[in-house]
Amino acid sequence: MTNRRDFLRNTSFAALATVPLLGRASSVFSPYKALPAFGIQLWTVKEDMTANAKDTLKQLSLDGYNQIEGFEGGKGIFWGWKNTEFKKYMDDLGMKFISSHCEITKDFEAKAAQAAEIGMKYLICPWKGPQKSIDDFKKFADDFNRCGEICKKNGIRFAYHNHDYSFKTLDGQVPQEVMMRNTDKNLVDFEMDIYWVVAAGEDPKAWFAKHPGRFKLCHVKDLGKTAKGHESVHLGKGTIDFKSILKSGTANGLQYYIVEQEAFTGTNPLESARIDAEYMKKVSL
């Protein structure tokens, strides 16, 4: 019969043996979790896409990107393919074509119908530029509402992507605020380019908190300070605290995290995309 001393010794050894297992198991219940998915704006690799779209998309999928955001270049949103052909290739790669920047003043209804047909979520206005009057931004808000109506009719959403100009006071008002206040939240969302918000001297977290549920997409692009001011750098090499910003955004309705790189010091665009993907894999909320 096992005596009390043997029993205590054996159970002590057993308890010690479980310590590493408990440590590993506890990570399952960590309050932090990895991003469920992340994408890339194809502008980052536009030259590669022009040269060989299929190989470029395949490499992005191998790097870990599982979502794509497009733009309307010389070959159109679908790079010369039919929308259904483009989706088929995305499916083959295990990727989703979430959204695309596009020209909203030309054939927008047709673009919305094509996007909806292949299950895209958003069409996005990428640029309006600095204006002379705040009334111009009020007009843009009206235009966005109309685009939002068209998108809603097709079962998708419309959004506007910011640069720094929309945060610069004009006629005593902030254009970004004017556009957000004058657009219908049931029709129009916003894509926060975090880089440009920071470049404008604004706090992304404050904007997320002030307008919960309005920023559904974001561009994850780091800002490095240079002698000339600032430039886009590899994620984690700049000044932006993405951990706290993305956590704040997610708590306020952010759903899509899209990498964009615009400067490639010492690397080519595809290599920069790979480096940024490795960073995104380590992001936790």
N, C-alpha and C positions, 0 to 999 in steps of 0.2 A: 504494500500500500504506500502511496506517495505521502511523505510527511509534510508538515506545514512549511518547513524551510525549503524543501524542493519545490513545492507548489508556488511559493512566493518568488523563488528564483526564476522558475520557468515562465511564470506569467509576466515578470519584469522584462525578461528577454523578448517575449512576444510583443509587449507594449512598445519596447524600443524599436523593434522591427517594423512596426506600423507607422513610425514617425514620418519617414519619407513619403509613404503613401498618403498620409493625411495631408502633408504639405502639398502634394500634387493635386489631391482631390479638392483642397480648399480653393485652388485657382479656378476651378469650375464655377465657384460661387463668387468670383471677384466682381466688384461693382462696375468694373471697366470691361468693355467689350470692343472687339475689333470692328472696323467699319464693315457693314454687311456687303457693300459693293462700292467700287469707285471707277470712274471713267476718265477719259482724256478727250480734250478738245482737239480735233484733227488739224487745226491751224498749227499746232505744235510741230507736226510732221508734214506740212503741206507739200514741201518739195519731194519728199519720199512718196507721198500719196500720188502726186502727179506722175512720178517716174514709174511706180509699180504699186497700185493701190492694194491688190490682193496680197502681195508679199508683206507690205507694210502693216496691214490689218492683222495678218497672221502673227507677225512678230510682236505686235502690241498685245495680242491675246496670250502669247507665250510669256510675256513680261508680267502678266497678272491683271491686266485691265479687262474688266468684264462688261464695261459700258462704253459707249461712244457718243460724243457730241460732234455733229458735223457743222459745216458752214457752206455757204453758197459760193463756190469758186467758179472757175471757167468751165468746169465740167458739170456744174449743177450740184445739188445736194447729194445726189446718188452717184456721182462720179462717172456719169455716162451710162450707167446701168439703169434698167427699170427698177422702180422702187421695190418690187417683189423679188427681183434678182439680188438686190443688195441685202435685203432681209434674209434671203436663203443663205447667203454666204456668212452673214452674221450668226445665223443659227448653227451653221456648220462649225463655226469657231467657238460657239458657246458664249457669244457676246450679244448685248442688246443695244439697239440704236435708240437711245433715250430721247435725244433732242437735236435740233439744228438751229444755228443762226441762219437768218435768211433776209433777203430784201422783201420788206413788207408792203411796198407800194406797187408791186408788179405780180400779177397772177397769184395773189395770196390765197384765194379760195381753192385753186387747183392744188397748191402746195399743201394746204391743210387737209384736203381730201386724200392726197397721196400719203401724207404722213400718217393719217388715221388708218389707212388701209393696211399698213404694216405694223401697227401697234406702237408707234412712237407716242411719247407723252407730251412733248412740247415743241412749238415753234417759237423762236426768240428773236427779238429785234436787238442787234448787237451794237448799234451806234446811231446817234443823232447829231452829236457834235455840239460844241459851244454855240450859244445863241445870243442875240442882241437884246432880247426882251423876255421876261418871265412869261409873257403871254404865249410865246412860242412853245414853251413846255406844257402849258395848259392845253394847247392844240394837240400836242403829242399825246397827252393823256386821253383826249377824245379819240384820236386815231387808235390808241391801244385798246380802248373799250370796243371799238368796232372790230378790231382783229380778234379780240377775246370772244366776241359774239360768234364770229365765223368759226373759230376753233371749237367753241362749246357746241355749236351745231354739228360738228364733225366728231365730237367725243374726245377732243384733246384739249390742251391748255396753251395759253399764250403767256409770254414773259418778256421782260425788258432787262437787258444786261448793262450795268453801269460802267462808266469810266470815272475819272476824277472830276471832270467838268460839271457833273450834275450835283456835286457837293459844294460848289463855289457860289457864294451868295450873289444873287442877281436881282436888282430892283428891290433889295431888302428881304428877299425870300430865297430859300434853298430849293433849287430845281428838283432835286430828288424827292424832297418832301412834298412839293407841289404835285409831282407826277403820282406819288403814292396816295396822296389825299384825294386826287381827282380821278382815280381809276377805281372801278368796281372790283372789290376783292373776290367776287364770285366769277369774274371774267379774266382778271389780270394778276399774274404773279410776278415775282422779280428774281433775277439771278444775280446774286452778289459776287462781284469780282473783288475778292478780299484785298488783293494787291492794290487796286485803285482806290478802295476806301481808305486804306492805310496811307497811301501816297497823298491823298487829299487832307491828311491830318485828322481823320475821323476814327472813331472806335467801332469796329464791326459789331462787338458784343452789345454796345448801346443801341445800334440800329436793329439788331435782332430782337432785343427786349422791347424796343419802342413799337415795333411793327410785327408782333407775333403772327405766324402763319402766312406772312406775305413773301418772305424769302424762301422759296422751295428748292432752289438750286444754288450752287456756289462754284466759283472758280478758285481752286487751291493753287496759288501762285505766290512764291516767296519774293520778298523785296530786299535787295542788297543796296547799301548806300555806296555811292561812288563820288568821285570828284565833281562830276556833272550833275549829281543829284541822286538818282536811283535807277536800278535796272532789275529785270527778272533774273533770279538765280535759282539753282537747284533747291528743292524743298529741304528745309533744315539747315541751309547755309546762310539764310538771311535773318531778318529781324522780327518776323511775324510769329507770334505764339499760337500756332494752329491748334494745339491741344485744347487750350481753353476756349478759343474762338469756335472751333467746330463743335465742342461740347455745348456751348451756349446756343449755337445755331440749331443744333439737333433738338435741344429742349424747347426751342421756339418754332419748330415745324420744318427745319431743313431736312431734305430727303435725298438730294443728289450731290455728290462730291466729285467735281470734274477738274482734273489736273490741266493746267495750261502753262507752257513754258515759251518764253519769247526771246531769250538770249542764250547762247550756247558756247560760252567761253571755255575753250579747251576740249569741247566735245561736239559731236554732230547731233542733230535733233533726235534720232532714234536712240542714241546712247543716253541722252538727257532724259528721254521718256522712260528708259529702263531704270535709271537712277531714281527718278521721282516715284516710280512704281514701288521700288524697294522701301522708300520712305512711307508711302501710303499703307503698305502692308503692316507697318508697325504702329500706325495711329490707333489709339483707343479712345473711346468716349466715356 
